[in-house]
Amino acid sequence: MLAETGLRGEAGTTEVLQRTLRLATRMGELVDGLLTRARLMAGAVPLALEPLRLDQLSSRPWSATPLPTSTG
């Protein structure tokens, strides 16, 4: 649908290409994650456990994560 919008000329070509690239990149990340999960569940790849410091885990930039909106 995004490509069709670009072909109809309803949006700037640059904008359409940039959004298409972002969506394709995100889709690739999702597929990689699903493949990794499937390999781990099948035992094809050994799970490497290692210690994790909680302060390092919480240093993730949460400001980049969108907050859910409440409806109701």
ZILIN-V781031 format. One record per residue. RES is the residue in one letter. PHI is phi in degrees with one decimal (NA if undefined). OMEGA is omega as a letter, one per 20 degrees, with the letter a starting at -180 (none if undefined). Layout:
BEGIN
<<RES PHI OMEGA> <RES PHI OMEGA>>
END
This chain:
BEGIN
<<M NA r> <L -63.6 r> <A -64.7 r> <E -63.2 r> <T -60.8 r> <G -64.7 a> <L -68.5 r> <R -77.0 r> <G 80.5 a> <E -79.8 r> <A -141.7 r> <G -64.4 a> <T -58.6 a> <T -61.6 r> <E -62.0 a> <V -64.3 a> <L -65.6 r> <Q -64.0 r> <R -66.9 r> <T -60.6 r> <L -63.7 r> <R -61.3 a> <L -66.8 r> <A -65.7 r> <T -63.1 r> <R -63.5 r> <M -62.7 r> <G -61.6 r> <E -63.9 r> <L -63.3 r> <V -64.0 r> <D -58.8 r> <G -63.4 r> <L -65.8 r> <L -65.2 r> <T -62.0 r> <R -61.5 r> <A -63.6 r> <R -64.7 r> <L -65.1 a> <M -66.0 r> <A -81.9 a> <G 78.8 a> <A -72.6 a> <V -128.2 r> <P -69.8 r> <L -81.3 a> <A -97.2 r> <L -87.2 r> <E -148.4 a> <P -63.4 r> <L -134.8 r> <R -84.3 a> <L -65.2 r> <D -66.9 r> <Q -73.0 r> <L -65.8 a> <S -80.4 r> <S -84.2 r> <R -62.3 a> <P -73.4 a> <W -68.0 a> <S -64.4 r> <A -82.7 a> <T -90.6 a> <P -68.8 r> <L -84.8 r> <P -67.8 r> <T -98.0 a> <S -90.9 r> <T -119.5 r> <G 137.3 none>>
END
